[in-house]
């Protein structure tokens, strides 16, 4: 069980998290790195993506330069988003490893958003889908019955 919160200036006691929580942390780190790699691959393959979008364009209101510019910006935003999500994965996985219950909740929301993006956007790849799967496994490890006691409910008295 994690230690009680300390006052400012007090050193926290080192705590060894349960094995599933420790494995989950490293899976979150792996998921974040794989996401960055996946979206970097997509970003650097943007010429091929842009060419296919231009070929599929049937609207005369949008010219190829607009498609090229818009697609490049979208892919750059997705790459920055992947880096941001990877940083949040690592931060909240670290907090979960310390026994912070709310970090698990944040990771649930981050993974829900990730899954929605993977399903809704046409820019997912096998690499980003693998990263999502690794993240889902990491999330499941945080909710195993044997690690529940490591994440105590705040403000509730013990029976």
C-alpha positions in Angstrom: 0.0 0.0 0.0 1.4 3.5 -0.8 2.4 5.7 2.1 0.3 8.5 3.4 0.9 12.0 1.9 3.8 13.9 3.3 4.0 17.5 4.4 6.1 19.9 2.2 9.8 19.3 2.7 9.4 15.7 4.0 11.0 13.0 2.1 8.6 10.4 0.7 9.2 6.7 1.7 10.2 4.5 -1.2 7.5 2.1 -2.1 7.8 -0.9 -4.3 4.6 -1.1 -6.5 3.0 -4.4 -7.3 4.5 -6.2 -10.3 1.5 -5.5 -12.6 1.7 -1.8 -11.8 5.5 -1.8 -12.6 4.9 -3.7 -15.9 2.0 -1.3 -16.7 4.4 1.7 -16.3 6.9 0.3 -18.8 4.1 -0.7 -21.2 2.8 2.9 -21.1 6.3 4.2 -21.9 6.5 1.7 -24.8 3.1 2.7 -26.1 4.1 6.4 -26.1 7.4 5.7 -27.9 5.6 3.5 -30.5 3.0 6.2 -31.0 5.6 8.8 -31.7 7.4 6.5 -34.1 4.1 5.6 -35.8 3.0 9.2 -36.4 6.6 10.1 -37.4 6.4 7.4 -40.1 3.1 8.8 -41.3 4.4 12.3 -41.3 7.5 11.5 -43.3 5.4 9.5 -45.7 3.1 12.5 -46.3 4.0 12.9 -50.0 2.4 9.5 -50.7 -0.6 10.4 -48.6 -0.9 13.8 -50.3 -0.7 12.2 -53.7 -3.5 9.7 -52.9 -5.7 12.5 -51.5 -5.1 14.7 -54.6 -6.0 11.8 -56.9 -9.2 11.1 -54.9 -10.2 14.8 -55.0 -13.3 15.4 -57.1 -14.0 18.9 -56.0 -12.9 21.8 -58.2 -13.2 24.2 -55.2 -10.0 22.7 -53.7 -6.8 22.8 -55.6 -3.8 20.5 -55.1 -1.8 23.2 -53.2 -4.5 23.6 -50.6 -4.7 19.8 -50.2 -0.9 19.6 -49.9 -0.8 22.4 -47.3 -3.8 21.2 -45.3 -2.6 17.6 -45.2 0.9 18.6 -44.1 -0.5 20.7 -41.3 -2.9 17.9 -40.2 -0.1 15.4 -40.1 2.2 17.8 -38.2 -0.6 18.4 -35.6 -1.1 14.6 -35.3 2.7 14.2 -34.7 2.7 16.9 -32.0 -0.4 15.3 -30.5 1.3 11.9 -30.4 4.3 13.5 -28.6 1.9 15.2 -26.2 -0.1 12.1 -25.5 3.2 10.1 -25.0 4.3 12.6 -22.4 1.0 12.4 -20.6 1.1 8.6 -20.7 4.5 8.6 -19.0 3.5 11.3 -16.5 0.3 9.6 -15.4 1.8 6.1 -15.5 4.5 7.4 -13.2 1.9 8.8 -10.9 0.0 5.6 -11.0 3.2 3.7 -10.1 3.4 6.0 -7.0 -0.1 4.8 -6.0 -2.1 7.8 -7.2 -5.7 6.6 -7.8 -6.7 9.5 -10.0 -3.8 8.8 -12.4 -5.6 5.6 -13.4 -8.7 7.6 -14.2 -6.8 10.1 -16.3 -5.1 7.2 -18.2 -8.6 5.8 -18.9 -9.7 9.0 -20.5 -6.4 9.3 -22.5 -6.8 5.8 -23.8 -10.5 6.5 -24.7 -9.5 9.5 -26.7 -6.7 7.5 -28.3 -9.0 4.7 -29.4 -11.5 7.3 -30.8 -8.7 8.9 -32.8 -7.6 5.5 -34.1 -11.1 4.6 -35.2 -12.3 8.0 -36.5 -9.2 9.2 -38.4 -8.0 7.7 -41.6 -4.4 8.3 -40.6 -3.9 5.3 -38.3 -1.4 2.7 -39.2 -0.4 -0.8 -38.0 2.3 0.8 -35.8 -0.2 3.2 -34.1 -2.7 0.4 -33.7 0.0 -1.7 -32.0 0.7 1.2 -29.7 -3.0 1.4 -28.9 -3.1 -2.3 -28.1 0.0 -2.0 -25.8 -1.7 1.0 -24.0 -4.9 -1.0 -23.5 -3.0 -3.9 -22.0 -1.2 -1.4 -19.7 -4.5 0.1 -18.7 -6.0 -3.4 -17.9 -3.0 -4.2 -15.7 -3.8 -1.1 -13.5 -7.3 -2.5 -12.8 -6.5 -6.1 -11.9 -8.1 -7.1 -8.6 -4.7 -7.8 -6.9 -3.5 -4.2 -7.4 -6.7 -2.5 -6.2 -5.4 -2.1 -2.7 -2.4 -0.2 -4.0 -4.8 2.5 -5.1 -6.8 3.4 -2.0 -10.0 5.4 -2.1 -9.4 8.9 -0.8 -11.7 10.2 1.9 -13.4 7.0 2.8 -13.2 5.5 6.2 -12.3 1.8 6.5 -15.1 -0.4 7.7 
